[in-house]
Amino acid sequence: MDFRFTEEEETFRKEVKAWLKEVIPQRWYDLGPGIWEETEEGWAISRTFQKQLGQKGWLAPGYPKQYGGSEMTIGKQLVLSEELARSDAPVSVETAIAVSWVGPTIMLFGNDEQKDKYVKGVATGDLVFCLGYSETEAGSDLASLKTSAVEDGDEFVINGQKIWTSYAHYADYCWLAARTDPTAPRKYDGVSMLIVDMKSPGITVRPIINILERHSFNEVFFDNVRIPKENLVGEKDKGWYELMIALDHERSPSGGAAGFAKVLEVLVDVAKKRKIDKDPNIRQKIAQVAVAMEVSKVLGYRVAWMYSKGLHPNYEASISIMKASETLRHQAEVGAAVLGPYAHLRRESKWTVELGVIERMLLSCLSIGIGGGTNEIQRNIVAQRGLGLPRQKM
Ligand SMILES: Cc1cc2nc3c(=O)[nH]c(=O)nc-3n(C[C@H](O)[C@H](O)[C@H](O)COP(=O)(O)OP(=O)(O)OC[C@H]3O[C@@H](n4cnc5c(N)ncnc54)[C@H](O)[C@@H]3O)c2cc1C
């Protein structure tokens, strides 16, 4: 099997690299990794960049041209996402939420007006979405969600609370899972997917500060929030299927492996600088990460290939995201071994190495393998849908 890219794809890679070099401002790199969540300046740079990507049809390259994409081949999409990751471009989870998870689901289940407004809006970089799934008593067991949406004339009235809602404080809209039929016999039934304008009266967004002392997720309270009925996506009470499709998209990493490669380069470089590159223990650890990275990359390619063939990856996506999250944790641990005490220094320290990238990885990797379903839940999916083992009693 030949995993190399074609000559045309490699030419496209050069074009992407040159363009990224031209448009990403140096200030972005000076601010340091992970900054988009922390400062208004970082966020503004990232929004501007994403609109520039959108103008080229590169923000949602796989979308139809009609909806702001460029109908790019899967090979070129991989090249593009690899180069975005490699250049530490100002795109992040908030981009993926709108472009890679919500957009494709609305494309599948939404009507023409919804596609025109929301799918096009995310492809141009104009709309930011947050995901209103988890509740205090509904995480892994998402079907237990209680937030209600009750029909009242031409509107739904929403009441309830969501938690861990990433980027709700920036989002224009929430892609909300709500219970529209509390009498349904099975808890998977009676759930609908709604698009909620985050400026609607009755919404309160309360920050949750994470271990990195960043504000990336929130609690969101809905107190008699009214939205027009036209914001229901797909069929009422049948939203569980939409939710599962959106989650499969969330579990389908693509260019992440290129980001891994960048960290690997840092590890090799620092090992040389610290003159521990001949230490057999360190060499073994770095080589193991390199192998894990390659495996993760190929698993991601498989998921991308399935999409390109019109197939819908399910347990394959779960395998891919699990391996990606484990690789990230593995990288952080090896980073700690290679950097020694420097690994724990923050970006602000005058002794910091590589702008504190490993310190951030060490802390952020604690939450990786939870968002989008924990790794235990991914393994359950692999057991049940991949291996045909019986369904677990919940
Ligand atoms: C960085 C990050 C971003 C997030 N962003 C969002 C967001 O934008 N929107 C949103 O709605 N949610 C978001 N979440 C929430 C996330 O989806 C939930 O945290 C996750 O689904 C787990 O739910 P929980 O926290 O309630 O844990 P629980 O469901 O309470 O799980 C606790 C533990 O029990 C294990 N467990 C539970 N059930 C089973 C089972 N059946 N088999 C085996 N083990 C099991 C879990 O694996 C876990 O280890 C985010 C989470 C993180 C970490």
The ligand as an SDF file (V2000), in Angstrom:
LIG
                    3D

 53 58  0  0  0  0  0  0  0  0999 V2000
  -11.9670   19.3990   27.1040 C   0  0  0  0  0  0  0  0  0  0  0  0
  -13.4090   19.0320   27.1510 C   0  0  0  0  0  0  0  0  0  0  0  0
  -14.3020   19.7190   26.3420 C   0  0  0  0  0  0  0  0  0  0  0  0
  -15.6660   19.4040   26.4050 C   0  0  0  0  0  0  0  0  0  0  0  0
  -16.5210   20.1250   25.6100 N   0  0  0  0  0  0  0  0  0  0  0  0
  -17.8450   19.8530   25.6520 C   0  0  0  0  0  0  0  0  0  0  0  0
  -18.7600   20.6300   24.8800 C   0  0  0  0  0  0  0  0  0  0  0  0
  -18.3770   21.5570   24.1650 O   0  0  0  0  0  0  0  0  0  0  0  0
  -20.0750   20.3420   24.9580 N   0  0  0  0  0  0  0  0  0  0  0  0
  -20.5440   19.3280   25.7330 C   0  0  0  0  0  0  0  0  0  0  0  0
  -21.7500   19.0950   25.7290 O   0  0  0  0  0  0  0  0  0  0  0  0
  -19.7060   18.5780   26.5040 N   0  0  0  0  0  0  0  0  0  0  0  0
  -18.3660   18.8250   26.4630 C   0  0  0  0  0  0  0  0  0  0  0  0
  -17.4890   18.0850   27.2530 N   0  0  0  0  0  0  0  0  0  0  0  0
  -18.0290   17.0930   28.1700 C   0  0  0  0  0  0  0  0  0  0  0  0
  -17.7480   15.6540   27.7840 C   0  0  0  0  0  0  0  0  0  0  0  0
  -18.4820   15.2710   26.6510 O   0  0  0  0  0  0  0  0  0  0  0  0
  -18.0710   14.7820   28.9950 C   0  0  0  0  0  0  0  0  0  0  0  0
  -17.1710   15.1650   30.0300 O   0  0  0  0  0  0  0  0  0  0  0  0
  -17.8990   13.3160   28.7180 C   0  0  0  0  0  0  0  0  0  0  0  0
  -18.8920   12.8610   27.8340 O   0  0  0  0  0  0  0  0  0  0  0  0
  -17.9350   12.4660   30.0100 C   0  0  0  0  0  0  0  0  0  0  0  0
  -19.0480   12.7620   30.7640 O   0  0  0  0  0  0  0  0  0  0  0  0
  -18.9180   13.0840   32.3200 P   0  0  0  0  0  0  0  0  0  0  0  0
  -17.8830   14.1450   32.4790 O   0  0  0  0  0  0  0  0  0  0  0  0
  -20.2710   13.3530   32.8390 O   0  0  0  0  0  0  0  0  0  0  0  0
  -18.3290   11.7790   32.9910 O   0  0  0  0  0  0  0  0  0  0  0  0
  -19.1430   10.4200   33.4360 P   0  0  0  0  0  0  0  0  0  0  0  0
  -20.0720   10.1060   32.3320 O   0  0  0  0  0  0  0  0  0  0  0  0
  -19.7260   10.7420   34.7750 O   0  0  0  0  0  0  0  0  0  0  0  0
  -18.0160    9.4150   33.5220 O   0  0  0  0  0  0  0  0  0  0  0  0
  -17.1600    9.2580   34.6960 C   0  0  0  0  0  0  0  0  0  0  0  0
  -16.2320    8.0810   34.4550 C   0  0  0  0  0  0  0  0  0  0  0  0
  -16.9930    6.8640   34.3140 O   0  0  0  0  0  0  0  0  0  0  0  0
  -16.6610    6.1990   33.1090 C   0  0  0  0  0  0  0  0  0  0  0  0
  -17.8620    5.5900   32.5320 N   0  0  0  0  0  0  0  0  0  0  0  0
  -19.1030    6.1410   32.4820 C   0  0  0  0  0  0  0  0  0  0  0  0
  -19.9400    5.3060   31.8420 N   0  0  0  0  0  0  0  0  0  0  0  0
  -19.2300    4.2060   31.4810 C   0  0  0  0  0  0  0  0  0  0  0  0
  -19.5280    2.9990   30.7930 C   0  0  0  0  0  0  0  0  0  0  0  0
  -20.7620    2.7620   30.3390 N   0  0  0  0  0  0  0  0  0  0  0  0
  -18.5320    2.1100   30.6070 N   0  0  0  0  0  0  0  0  0  0  0  0
  -17.2690    2.3380   31.0660 C   0  0  0  0  0  0  0  0  0  0  0  0
  -16.9210    3.4690   31.7240 N   0  0  0  0  0  0  0  0  0  0  0  0
  -17.8820    4.3940   31.9290 C   0  0  0  0  0  0  0  0  0  0  0  0
  -16.1610    7.3150   32.1830 C   0  0  0  0  0  0  0  0  0  0  0  0
  -15.3120    6.7860   31.1750 O   0  0  0  0  0  0  0  0  0  0  0  0
  -15.4200    8.2120   33.1670 C   0  0  0  0  0  0  0  0  0  0  0  0
  -14.1210    7.7270   33.3910 O   0  0  0  0  0  0  0  0  0  0  0  0
  -16.1390   18.3730   27.2320 C   0  0  0  0  0  0  0  0  0  0  0  0
  -15.2190   17.6910   28.0510 C   0  0  0  0  0  0  0  0  0  0  0  0
  -13.8880   18.0120   28.0190 C   0  0  0  0  0  0  0  0  0  0  0  0
  -12.9300   17.2700   28.9120 C   0  0  0  0  0  0  0  0  0  0  0  0
  1  2  1  0
  2  3  1  0
  2 52  2  0
  3  4  2  0
  4  5  1  0
  4 50  1  0
  5  6  2  0
  6  7  1  0
  6 13  1  0
  7  8  2  0
  7  9  1  0
  9 10  1  0
 10 11  2  0
 10 12  1  0
 12 13  2  0
 13 14  1  0
 14 15  1  0
 14 50  1  0
 15 16  1  0
 16 17  1  0
 16 18  1  0
 18 19  1  0
 18 20  1  0
 20 21  1  0
 20 22  1  0
 22 23  1  0
 23 24  1  0
 24 25  2  0
 24 26  1  0
 24 27  1  0
 27 28  1  0
 28 29  2  0
 28 30  1  0
 28 31  1  0
 31 32  1  0
 32 33  1  0
 33 34  1  0
 33 48  1  0
 34 35  1  0
 35 36  1  0
 35 46  1  0
 36 37  1  0
 36 45  1  0
 37 38  2  0
 38 39  1  0
 39 40  1  0
 39 45  2  0
 40 41  1  0
 40 42  2  0
 42 43  1  0
 43 44  2  0
 44 45  1  0
 46 47  1  0
 46 48  1  0
 48 49  1  0
 50 51  2  0
 51 52  1  0
 52 53  1  0
M  END
$$$$
